[in-house]
Amino acid sequence: LVLMHATSTYPMEPKEANLRVISTLRDRYPGVPVGYSGHERGLQISVAAVALGAVAVERHITLDRTMWGSDHAASLEPAGLQHLVRDIRIIEQALGDGVKRVFPGEQAPMAKLRRVLT
């Protein structure tokens, strides 16, 4: 079971996304995973949903966004789906675990920039 936040507009305008509903649903239904069902053009809103805690993203796919029908303009072509998955995986890594630490890549700049008073 995954509770999906969605709107019924195809394609949805960004101002209708109301992504903060994701946290509202998570608070209202503790223990129930919350996802996002996107009907927007582009990838940004779906990626933002993941950054706000969506555990699943659903998007329509099509072979050609210019085809006739209400869903195609808000759908992803295969390359768009690949980009969405890539971007979501980057966001998942960037979110981290919430523990503040010094990463190995920071060691050299830290040593170089640190000033010690003597």
C-alpha positions in Angstrom: 0.0 0.0 0.0 1.3 3.4 -1.0 -0.8 6.5 -0.6 -0.3 8.7 -3.7 -0.7 12.5 -3.8 -2.1 13.4 -7.2 -4.2 16.0 -9.1 -6.6 15.4 -11.9 -5.4 18.0 -14.4 -3.6 16.8 -17.6 -1.2 18.5 -17.9 -1.0 20.0 -14.4 0.3 23.5 -13.9 3.1 23.8 -11.3 1.0 26.1 -9.1 -1.5 23.1 -8.7 1.1 20.6 -7.5 0.8 21.5 -3.8 3.7 19.2 -2.9 3.5 20.0 0.7 0.5 17.7 0.8 3.0 14.9 0.9 4.1 15.8 4.4 0.4 16.4 5.4 -0.5 12.9 4.3 2.5 11.4 6.0 1.5 13.1 9.3 -2.2 12.2 8.9 -1.5 8.5 8.1 1.5 7.5 10.2 3.2 4.3 9.0 1.7 4.6 5.5 4.2 5.3 2.7 3.3 8.4 0.7 4.2 8.8 -3.0 3.5 11.2 -5.9 1.5 10.7 -9.1 2.7 13.3 -11.5 0.7 14.8 -14.4 3.0 17.8 -15.1 5.2 18.6 -18.0 8.9 18.1 -17.3 10.7 16.4 -14.4 11.3 19.1 -11.8 8.1 18.6 -9.8 8.5 14.8 -9.6 12.1 15.2 -8.5 11.0 17.8 -5.9 8.4 15.3 -4.6 11.2 12.9 -3.8 13.1 15.6 -2.0 10.0 16.2 0.1 9.7 12.6 1.0 7.7 10.8 -1.7 8.7 7.1 -1.6 7.3 6.3 -5.0 6.8 8.3 -8.2 4.2 7.4 -10.9 4.3 9.0 -14.3 2.6 8.1 -17.6 4.9 7.1 -20.4 4.3 7.5 -24.2 6.3 7.0 -27.3 5.5 10.5 -28.6 4.3 13.4 -26.5 2.7 15.1 -29.5 0.3 12.2 -30.1 -3.5 12.8 -29.8 -5.0 12.3 -26.3 -5.2 14.0 -23.0 -2.4 12.1 -21.3 0.4 12.4 -23.9 1.4 16.1 -23.1 1.9 15.2 -19.5 3.6 11.9 -20.2 7.3 11.0 -20.4 9.0 9.6 -23.5 11.5 6.8 -22.8 14.5 9.3 -22.6 12.5 11.5 -20.2 11.8 8.4 -18.0 15.5 7.6 -18.0 16.4 11.2 -17.0 13.7 11.1 -14.2 15.2 7.9 -12.7 18.7 9.4 -13.0 17.7 12.6 -11.3 15.8 10.8 -8.5 18.8 8.6 -7.7 21.0 11.7 -7.5 18.5 13.4 -5.1 18.4 10.2 -3.0 22.1 10.3 -2.6 22.2 14.1 -1.9 19.6 13.7 0.9 22.1 11.7 2.9 21.4 10.3 6.3 21.2 13.5 8.3 24.4 12.9 10.3 26.8 15.8 10.0 30.3 14.6 9.2 33.4 15.6 7.4 33.7 13.8 4.1 37.0 12.6 2.7 36.8 15.1 -0.1 36.7 17.9 2.5 40.0 16.9 4.2 42.4 18.6 1.8 40.5 21.9 1.5 39.9 21.9 5.3 43.7 21.5 6.0 44.5 24.2 3.4 41.9 26.7 4.6 42.1 26.2 8.4 43.8 29.0 10.2 45.4 28.2 13.6 46.3 31.0 15.9 49.7 30.7 17.6 
